[in-house]
């Protein structure tokens, strides 16, 4: 990984925030601003030596506390806040587990059905396109610290798939992904490594 900007833009590193009470319980946590748990803070601290070895030109974070706290603990207290990195707005499904949602809507997943009163997959896709446009102008490596679903959509869109194809990129709390390129194609260089 060279970290240099190629014809498709820079290498982009994505990091999901550490664990929260709701993520541990499997609750959809969109815009509810809840803190990291002690375990989540430990996960963020484990990112520090790994990420410190990388020369990042620019670091962006979601405005929500769990992402900003992960950024701070991981050594990026000066990360710039980017509202387009907010997590998916789950509307009426905010705070519910998939099992609870499926009592109302059998077989539902965020990837197959838009949440009532929330954000569509297309709207999340449009937000991440704006983030990717900002990344393209950067020379060097980018680091994005945000949330599981929005980073999965961003990865899918960056690789040329649709927003719903984010279903294929599971990302655990404090998980890391690296999107690079080879020749004229975007490639997935690393995904959710087991170093945690």
C-alpha positions as CSV (number, residue, x, y, z in Angstrom):
1,X,0.0,0.0,0.0
2,X,1.6,3.2,-1.1
3,X,-0.8,5.6,0.3
4,X,-0.4,7.8,-2.8
5,X,-3.3,9.2,-4.7
6,X,-3.9,7.2,-7.8
7,X,-6.3,7.8,-10.7
8,X,-9.2,6.7,-8.5
9,X,-8.2,8.8,-5.5
10,X,-6.3,8.1,-2.3
11,X,-6.2,4.9,-0.2
12,X,-9.2,5.1,2.2
13,X,-9.1,3.5,5.6
14,X,-12.4,3.0,7.4
15,X,-12.8,2.4,11.2
16,X,-16.0,1.6,13.0
17,X,-16.3,3.0,16.5
18,X,-15.8,0.8,19.5
19,X,-18.6,-1.0,21.3
20,X,-21.6,0.7,22.9
21,X,-24.3,-0.7,25.1
22,X,-26.7,-0.8,22.1
23,X,-24.2,-2.3,19.6
24,X,-23.4,-5.1,22.1
25,X,-27.2,-5.8,22.5
26,X,-27.7,-5.7,18.7
27,X,-29.9,-2.6,18.8
28,X,-30.0,-0.3,15.7
29,X,-28.2,2.8,16.8
30,X,-28.5,5.5,14.2
31,X,-28.7,9.1,15.5
32,X,-29.0,8.3,19.3
33,X,-25.8,9.7,20.7
34,X,-24.7,7.1,23.2
35,X,-21.1,6.7,24.6
36,X,-18.7,3.9,24.2
37,X,-18.7,1.2,26.9
38,X,-15.5,0.4,28.8
39,X,-14.9,-2.4,26.4
40,X,-15.4,0.0,23.5
41,X,-12.8,2.4,24.9
42,X,-10.4,-0.6,25.2
43,X,-11.1,-1.5,21.6
44,X,-10.3,2.1,20.5
45,X,-7.1,2.1,22.5
46,X,-6.0,-1.1,20.7
47,X,-6.4,0.8,17.4
48,X,-3.8,3.3,18.5
49,X,-0.5,1.5,17.8
50,X,-1.8,0.0,14.6
51,X,-3.1,3.3,13.1
52,X,-0.1,5.3,14.5
53,X,2.1,3.6,11.9
54,X,0.1,4.9,9.0
55,X,0.8,8.4,7.5
56,X,-2.8,9.8,7.2
57,X,-3.1,13.1,5.3
58,X,-6.6,13.7,6.6
59,X,-8.9,12.2,9.2
60,X,-12.7,12.6,9.2
61,X,-15.2,11.4,11.8
62,X,-18.9,11.3,12.4
63,X,-20.2,14.0,14.7
64,X,-21.6,11.4,17.1
65,X,-19.9,10.9,20.4
66,X,-19.1,7.2,20.0
67,X,-17.1,7.9,16.8
68,X,-15.4,11.1,18.1
69,X,-14.4,9.3,21.3
70,X,-13.0,6.4,19.2
71,X,-11.0,8.9,17.1
72,X,-9.7,10.7,20.2
73,X,-8.6,7.5,22.0
74,X,-7.1,6.1,18.8
75,X,-4.9,9.2,18.6
76,X,-6.9,11.5,16.3
77,X,-8.4,14.1,18.6
78,X,-8.0,16.7,15.8
79,X,-10.2,14.7,13.3
80,X,-12.5,16.9,11.3
81,X,-16.2,16.3,11.8
82,X,-18.1,15.3,8.7
83,X,-21.9,15.2,9.0
84,X,-22.2,12.9,6.0
85,X,-20.6,10.2,8.1
86,X,-23.6,10.0,10.4
87,X,-25.0,6.6,10.8
88,X,-28.1,5.5,8.9
89,X,-31.3,7.1,10.3
90,X,-33.4,4.1,11.3
91,X,-36.5,6.1,12.0
92,X,-39.1,4.1,13.9
93,X,-36.7,1.2,14.2
94,X,-34.1,3.2,16.2
95,X,-33.1,1.3,19.3
96,X,-34.8,-2.0,18.2
97,X,-33.1,-5.3,17.5
98,X,-33.6,-7.1,14.2
99,X,-35.8,-9.7,16.0
100,X,-38.0,-6.9,17.4
101,X,-38.3,-5.3,14.0
102,X,-39.2,-8.6,12.4
103,X,-42.2,-9.0,14.7
104,X,-43.6,-6.1,12.7
105,X,-41.9,-6.7,9.4
106,X,-41.0,-10.4,8.9
107,X,-37.7,-11.0,7.1
108,X,-36.7,-7.3,7.3
109,X,-33.1,-6.2,7.2
110,X,-31.7,-2.7,6.7
111,X,-30.4,-3.9,3.3
112,X,-33.8,-5.1,2.0
113,X,-36.2,-2.5,3.4
114,X,-36.1,1.2,4.2
115,X,-37.1,1.9,7.8
116,X,-40.4,3.8,8.3
117,X,-39.7,7.5,9.0
118,X,-36.0,6.9,8.4
119,X,-33.5,7.1,5.6
120,X,-33.5,5.2,2.4
121,X,-30.5,3.3,1.2
122,X,-30.3,5.7,-1.8
123,X,-30.1,8.7,0.6
124,X,-27.3,7.0,2.5
125,X,-25.6,6.2,-0.8
126,X,-25.8,9.9,-1.8
127,X,-24.2,11.0,1.5
128,X,-21.3,8.6,1.1
129,X,-20.8,9.7,-2.5
130,X,-20.2,13.2,-1.1
131,X,-17.6,11.9,1.3
132,X,-15.9,10.0,-1.5
133,X,-15.9,13.1,-3.6
134,X,-14.1,14.9,-0.8
135,X,-11.6,12.0,-0.5
136,X,-10.8,12.1,-4.2
137,X,-9.2,15.6,-3.8
138,X,-6.8,14.5,-1.1
139,X,-3.2,13.5,-1.8
140,X,-2.2,10.6,0.6
141,X,-4.2,8.3,2.9
142,X,-7.6,9.1,4.3
143,X,-9.0,7.8,7.6
144,X,-12.7,7.8,8.2
145,X,-14.0,6.9,11.7
146,X,-17.7,6.4,11.8
147,X,-20.4,3.7,12.1
148,X,-21.0,0.1,10.9
149,X,-23.7,0.6,8.3
150,X,-22.6,3.9,6.8
151,X,-19.1,2.6,6.4
152,X,-20.4,-0.6,4.8
153,X,-22.4,1.5,2.3
154,X,-19.4,3.7,1.6
155,X,-17.2,0.6,0.9
156,X,-19.8,-0.9,-1.4
157,X,-20.3,2.4,-3.3
158,X,-16.6,3.0,-3.5
159,X,-16.0,-0.4,-5.0
160,X,-18.7,0.2,-7.7
161,X,-21.6,-1.6,-6.1
162,X,-25.0,-0.3,-4.9
163,X,-25.7,0.8,-1.3
164,X,-27.5,-2.4,-0.4
165,X,-24.4,-4.4,-1.3
166,X,-23.0,-3.1,2.0
167,X,-24.7,-6.2,3.4
168,X,-21.6,-8.1,2.1
169,X,-19.1,-6.2,4.3
170,X,-19.7,-7.0,8.0
171,X,-17.6,-4.7,10.2
172,X,-17.3,-5.4,13.9
173,X,-16.8,-2.7,16.5
174,X,-13.3,-1.2,16.1
175,X,-13.0,-3.1,12.8
176,X,-10.8,-1.7,10.1
177,X,-11.1,-1.8,6.3
178,X,-8.7,-0.5,3.6
179,X,-9.9,0.5,0.2
180,X,-7.1,0.9,-2.3
181,X,-6.7,0.4,-6.1
182,X,-4.8,-1.7,-8.5
183,X,-4.3,-0.3,-12.0
184,X,-7.7,1.2,-12.9
185,X,-9.9,-0.6,-10.4
186,X,-10.8,0.1,-6.8
187,X,-9.9,-2.9,-4.6
188,X,-10.5,-4.1,-1.0
189,X,-7.0,-4.4,0.4
190,X,-7.9,-5.4,4.0
191,X,-11.1,-6.0,5.9
192,X,-11.8,-6.3,9.6
193,X,-8.5,-7.8,10.6
194,X,-8.2,-10.2,13.5
195,X,-5.4,-8.2,15.2
196,X,-8.0,-6.8,17.7
